[in-house]
Amino acid sequence: MAAVTIRNLSEEAHRALKVRAAQHNRSAEAEMRAILEAAVRPEGRLRLGTALSELSRKIGLTNADVEALENARDIQPAKPMRFG
């Protein structure tokens, strides 16, 4: 697991962080983790796999359709273009 050091945090911000952590019954470190997780991984974020799955269900794509697409796909490597 990664470790992060935060330098030059103002005393006011540090004090506010400790108060917020106490309100949530967490350590200051646990509060910082929660704040960072919420900032970079919000609950309402778009998850590409989920979005594609929902879209395929919405348009009625079946497993047989997916298999047909896979079977029709050209699996040969592309030939490089030649110039000149």
C-alpha positions as CSV (number, residue, x, y, z in Angstrom):
1,M,0.0,0.0,0.0
2,A,1.2,3.5,-0.9
3,A,2.2,6.1,1.7
4,V,1.8,9.8,1.3
5,T,3.4,12.7,3.1
6,I,1.7,16.0,3.2
7,R,4.0,18.9,3.8
8,N,3.3,22.6,4.6
9,L,-0.3,21.9,5.9
10,S,-1.4,25.0,7.8
11,E,-2.1,24.7,11.5
12,E,-5.7,25.7,10.9
13,A,-6.2,23.0,8.3
14,H,-4.6,20.4,10.6
15,R,-6.7,21.5,13.5
16,A,-9.9,21.4,11.4
17,L,-8.9,17.9,10.2
18,K,-8.5,16.7,13.7
19,V,-12.0,18.1,14.7
20,R,-13.5,16.5,11.6
21,A,-11.9,13.1,12.4
22,A,-13.2,13.3,16.0
23,Q,-16.7,14.0,14.7
24,H,-16.5,10.8,12.6
25,N,-14.8,8.8,15.4
26,R,-11.7,8.3,13.3
27,S,-8.0,9.1,13.6
28,A,-6.7,12.1,11.6
29,E,-5.0,9.6,9.3
30,A,-8.2,7.6,8.7
31,E,-10.0,10.9,8.0
32,M,-7.5,11.9,5.4
33,R,-7.8,8.5,3.7
34,A,-11.6,8.9,3.7
35,I,-11.3,12.4,2.2
36,L,-8.9,11.3,-0.5
37,E,-11.0,8.3,-1.4
38,A,-14.1,10.4,-1.7
39,A,-12.3,12.9,-3.8
40,V,-10.8,10.6,-6.3
41,R,-13.4,7.8,-6.3
42,P,-16.8,9.4,-5.9
43,E,-19.8,7.2,-5.6
44,G,-21.5,8.6,-8.7
45,R,-18.5,8.1,-11.0
46,L,-18.9,6.5,-14.4
47,R,-17.7,2.9,-14.4
48,L,-17.0,2.0,-18.0
49,G,-17.7,-1.8,-17.7
50,T,-20.9,-1.2,-15.8
51,A,-22.0,1.4,-18.4
52,L,-21.3,-0.9,-21.3
53,S,-23.1,-3.8,-19.6
54,E,-26.2,-1.7,-19.0
55,L,-26.1,-0.4,-22.6
56,S,-25.9,-3.9,-24.0
57,R,-28.9,-5.0,-21.8
58,K,-30.8,-1.9,-22.8
59,I,-30.5,-2.7,-26.6
60,G,-31.1,-6.4,-26.1
61,L,-27.7,-7.7,-26.8
62,T,-27.5,-11.4,-25.9
63,N,-24.6,-13.8,-25.3
64,A,-25.3,-15.3,-28.7
65,D,-24.8,-11.9,-30.3
66,V,-21.5,-11.4,-28.5
67,E,-20.3,-14.9,-29.6
68,A,-21.3,-14.2,-33.2
69,L,-19.3,-10.9,-33.1
70,E,-16.3,-12.7,-31.7
71,N,-16.5,-15.5,-34.3
72,A,-16.8,-12.9,-37.2
73,R,-13.8,-10.9,-36.0
74,D,-10.7,-11.0,-38.1
75,I,-8.0,-12.4,-35.7
76,Q,-5.1,-12.0,-38.2
77,P,-2.6,-9.3,-37.2
78,A,-2.9,-6.2,-39.3
79,K,-0.4,-5.7,-42.1
80,P,1.8,-2.6,-41.8
81,M,1.2,0.1,-44.3
82,R,3.8,0.6,-47.0
83,F,4.6,4.0,-48.4
84,G,6.5,4.6,-51.6
